[in-house]
Amino acid sequence: MTKVSRRRFLATAALASATLPAIAQSAHAEEADIFYARGDWDAASFQKLLRARKTVKQLFDATAPDGENLALHVHNALTGLERGFGIPKNKILIVAALRAGANILNFDDYAWKKYQLGSLFHVTDPATGKPAERNIYLASKNAPDGKYASDDPNDRHSIDWDWSLQGMQRRGVQLLSCHVATEGAAREAVKRLKLQASPEMVARDLLAHMLPGVISVPSMVSAIPMLEIQGHFAYIRL
């Protein structure tokens, strides 16, 4: 992972076109001075999102680490489009852009426990009543094995009522991770936990423990306009 100064990033980086440096200037103060360089992230997968030919492409912009609220809105959109408007599921593409605190939803139980993400971001585990040491939004309760008891959207045992990240991914939802938020969480973990590791080392460890299928982008506030302008995604802020 290459460290790139804000000045160099704005001058030379391009996510998908030469317009990105101008877009990136809109990034607000929560961003750090370290970004992905062009060759350090999976730009090809992001390009596929931009080029995907779908009837409906929808983008959910989430900042709070509340996976249940995210799942509620995503499933409402998917079920409404499929069942209400009759759009085939293979013609729908939904992206969940997880930035700021919501970015921790992208990491596995190892990362949550090692770096105390529940404590850092005020997420309580309902099973213990204490700061979560696991990603409480990850595992499916409706279908741990991926098999749902019903395909009726009105049945609470169907995938339409599965408020887990696994449930969303099973319906084809693409999760995006903000690298700037990952760097920020790493710095905060080093500071709060008094770690000997550098923020860069912690960030690398976090990236190694992202959930399967997640795409990490340089900064979400630059990826979102690319999805809107070039990918023609409809934007919804949660």
C-alpha positions as CSV (number, residue, x, y, z in Angstrom):
1,M,0.0,0.0,0.0
2,T,1.7,3.2,-1.2
3,K,1.4,6.4,0.8
4,V,0.3,9.3,-1.4
5,S,0.1,12.9,-0.3
6,R,-3.1,14.8,-0.8
7,R,-1.3,17.2,-3.3
8,R,0.1,14.3,-5.3
9,F,-3.3,12.5,-5.3
10,L,-5.2,15.5,-6.5
11,A,-2.5,16.2,-9.2
12,T,-2.1,12.7,-10.6
13,A,-4.6,10.1,-9.5
14,A,-7.6,9.1,-11.7
15,L,-10.2,6.6,-10.6
16,A,-11.8,6.1,-13.9
17,S,-11.3,9.3,-15.9
18,A,-9.3,12.6,-15.9
19,T,-12.2,14.3,-14.1
20,L,-11.5,12.7,-10.7
21,P,-8.9,15.2,-9.4
22,A,-11.5,17.9,-9.6
23,I,-14.1,15.7,-7.9
24,A,-11.7,14.7,-5.1
25,Q,-11.2,18.3,-4.1
26,S,-14.7,18.2,-2.6
27,A,-13.5,15.7,0.1
28,H,-14.2,17.1,3.6
29,A,-12.1,17.3,6.7
30,E,-12.7,13.7,7.9
31,E,-10.3,12.5,5.2
32,A,-6.7,11.8,5.9
33,D,-3.6,12.7,3.8
34,I,-3.1,9.1,2.7
35,F,-4.9,7.7,-0.3
36,Y,-4.6,4.6,-2.5
37,A,-2.3,5.1,-5.5
38,R,-3.7,4.1,-8.9
39,G,-2.1,0.6,-8.9
40,D,-2.9,-0.2,-5.2
41,W,-6.7,-0.9,-5.4
42,D,-9.0,-3.0,-7.5
43,A,-10.0,-0.3,-10.1
44,A,-11.1,-3.0,-12.5
45,S,-13.9,-4.2,-10.3
46,F,-15.0,-0.7,-9.7
47,Q,-15.0,-0.1,-13.5
48,K,-17.3,-3.1,-13.8
49,L,-19.8,-1.4,-11.6
50,L,-19.7,1.8,-13.7
51,R,-20.2,-0.2,-16.9
52,A,-22.8,-2.7,-15.7
53,R,-25.8,-2.7,-18.0
54,K,-28.8,-2.9,-15.6
55,T,-32.4,-1.6,-15.7
56,V,-31.9,-0.2,-12.2
57,K,-28.7,0.8,-10.5
58,Q,-29.1,2.2,-7.0
59,L,-26.5,3.6,-4.5
60,F,-27.0,3.7,-0.8
61,D,-24.7,6.2,1.0
62,A,-24.3,5.1,4.7
63,T,-22.2,6.7,7.4
64,A,-23.6,5.1,10.6
65,P,-22.5,1.6,11.7
66,D,-26.0,0.4,11.7
67,G,-26.2,-2.7,9.5
68,E,-29.8,-3.4,10.4
69,N,-31.0,0.0,9.1
70,L,-29.0,-0.5,6.0
71,A,-30.4,-4.0,5.4
72,L,-34.0,-2.7,6.0
73,H,-33.7,-0.1,3.2
74,V,-31.8,-2.3,0.8
75,H,-34.3,-5.1,1.1
76,N,-37.2,-2.7,0.8
77,A,-35.7,-1.5,-2.5
78,L,-34.9,-4.9,-3.8
79,T,-38.3,-6.4,-2.9
80,G,-40.2,-3.4,-4.2
81,L,-38.3,-3.5,-7.5
82,E,-38.6,-7.2,-8.0
83,R,-42.1,-7.9,-6.6
84,G,-43.8,-4.5,-7.1
85,F,-42.3,-3.3,-10.4
86,G,-41.6,-6.7,-11.8
87,I,-37.9,-6.0,-12.6
88,P,-35.9,-9.3,-12.8
89,K,-33.3,-9.6,-10.0
90,N,-30.5,-9.9,-12.6
91,K,-31.5,-6.5,-14.0
92,I,-30.9,-4.8,-10.6
93,L,-27.6,-3.7,-9.1
94,I,-27.5,-2.2,-5.6
95,V,-24.3,-0.7,-4.1
96,A,-23.9,0.0,-0.4
97,A,-21.2,2.8,-0.1
98,L,-20.0,2.4,3.5
99,R,-18.0,5.4,4.8
100,A,-17.1,7.1,8.0
101,G,-18.4,4.9,10.9
102,A,-20.3,2.6,8.6
103,N,-17.0,1.4,7.1
104,I,-16.5,-1.0,10.0
105,L,-19.4,-3.1,8.7
106,N,-16.9,-4.3,6.0
107,F,-14.6,-6.1,8.5
108,D,-14.8,-9.6,10.0
109,D,-15.0,-10.7,13.6
110,Y,-11.2,-10.9,13.9
111,A,-10.8,-7.2,13.1
112,W,-13.7,-6.2,15.4
113,K,-12.1,-8.0,18.4
114,K,-8.5,-7.2,17.8
115,Y,-9.1,-3.5,17.2
116,Q,-12.1,-3.1,19.5
117,L,-14.2,-1.6,16.7
118,G,-17.4,-1.9,18.7
119,S,-15.9,0.3,21.5
120,L,-14.3,2.8,19.1
121,F,-17.6,3.3,17.2
122,H,-20.1,2.8,20.0
123,V,-21.7,-0.5,18.8
124,T,-23.2,-2.7,21.6
125,D,-23.5,-6.4,21.3
126,P,-27.1,-7.3,22.2
127,A,-25.9,-10.7,23.4
128,T,-23.6,-9.2,26.1
129,G,-24.7,-5.6,26.6
130,K,-21.1,-4.6,26.1
131,P,-19.1,-3.0,23.2
132,A,-19.2,-5.5,20.4
133,E,-16.1,-7.6,19.8
134,R,-17.6,-9.2,16.7
135,N,-19.4,-7.9,13.6
136,I,-22.9,-8.3,15.0
137,Y,-24.4,-7.5,11.6
138,L,-22.6,-10.1,9.6
139,A,-24.1,-13.6,10.2
140,S,-27.5,-14.6,8.9
141,K,-30.0,-15.7,11.6
142,N,-32.6,-16.7,9.1
143,A,-30.4,-19.0,7.1
144,P,-26.9,-19.7,8.5
145,D,-26.5,-22.4,5.8
146,G,-27.9,-20.1,3.1
147,K,-31.2,-22.0,2.8
148,Y,-34.3,-20.0,3.6
149,A,-37.5,-21.6,4.9
150,S,-39.7,-19.5,2.6
151,D,-39.5,-17.4,-0.6
152,D,-42.6,-15.4,0.3
153,P,-41.6,-11.8,0.9
154,N,-44.3,-11.5,3.6
155,D,-42.8,-14.4,5.5
156,R,-40.2,-13.3,8.1
157,H,-38.2,-16.5,7.4
158,S,-37.5,-15.4,3.8
159,I,-34.4,-13.6,2.5
160,D,-36.5,-10.4,2.3
161,W,-36.4,-10.3,6.1
162,D,-32.7,-11.2,6.6
163,W,-31.2,-8.1,8.2
164,S,-27.6,-9.5,7.9
165,L,-24.8,-8.5,5.7
166,Q,-24.7,-12.1,4.4
167,G,-28.3,-11.7,3.5
168,M,-27.7,-8.6,1.4
169,Q,-24.7,-10.1,-0.3
170,R,-26.7,-13.2,-1.2
171,R,-29.1,-10.9,-3.0
172,G,-26.2,-9.5,-5.0
173,V,-25.6,-6.3,-3.1
174,Q,-22.1,-4.9,-3.6
175,L,-20.4,-3.5,-0.5
176,L,-17.9,-0.7,-0.9
177,S,-15.2,0.2,1.7
178,C,-13.7,3.6,2.1
179,H,-9.9,3.5,2.4
180,V,-9.8,6.9,4.0
181,A,-12.1,5.6,6.7
182,T,-10.0,2.5,7.1
183,E,-6.9,4.6,7.6
184,G,-8.8,6.7,10.1
185,A,-10.0,3.7,12.1
186,A,-6.4,2.4,12.1
187,R,-5.0,5.6,13.5
188,E,-7.7,5.8,16.2
189,A,-7.1,2.1,17.2
190,V,-3.4,2.8,17.6
191,K,-4.1,5.9,19.7
192,R,-6.9,4.4,21.9
193,L,-5.4,1.0,22.4
194,K,-1.8,2.3,22.6
195,L,-0.6,-0.2,20.0
196,Q,3.1,-0.6,19.0
197,A,2.1,-1.1,15.4
198,S,2.0,1.8,13.0
199,P,-1.4,3.0,11.6
200,E,-0.2,1.8,8.2
201,M,0.4,-1.7,9.6
202,V,-3.0,-1.7,11.3
203,A,-4.7,-0.5,8.1
204,R,-3.0,-3.3,6.2
205,D,-4.3,-5.8,8.7
206,L,-7.8,-4.4,8.5
207,L,-7.7,-4.7,4.7
208,A,-6.7,-8.3,5.0
209,H,-9.8,-8.9,7.1
210,M,-12.4,-7.3,4.9
211,L,-15.5,-9.5,4.2
212,P,-15.4,-11.5,1.0
213,G,-16.4,-9.6,-2.1
214,V,-16.0,-6.1,-0.6
215,I,-14.4,-3.5,-2.9
216,S,-12.2,-0.9,-1.3
217,V,-12.1,2.5,-3.0
218,P,-9.6,5.3,-2.4
219,S,-12.2,7.6,-0.8
220,M,-15.9,7.2,-0.8
221,V,-16.6,10.9,-1.3
222,S,-14.8,10.6,-4.7
223,A,-16.2,7.2,-5.6
224,I,-19.8,8.3,-5.1
225,P,-19.8,11.0,-7.8
226,M,-18.1,8.6,-10.2
227,L,-21.0,6.1,-9.5
228,E,-23.5,8.8,-10.0
229,I,-22.0,10.5,-13.1
230,Q,-20.4,7.7,-15.0
231,G,-22.3,4.7,-13.6
232,H,-25.7,6.4,-13.6
233,F,-26.6,5.1,-10.1
234,A,-29.6,6.7,-8.4
235,Y,-28.3,8.1,-5.0
236,I,-30.0,7.6,-1.6
237,R,-28.5,8.9,1.6
238,L,-29.3,6.9,4.7
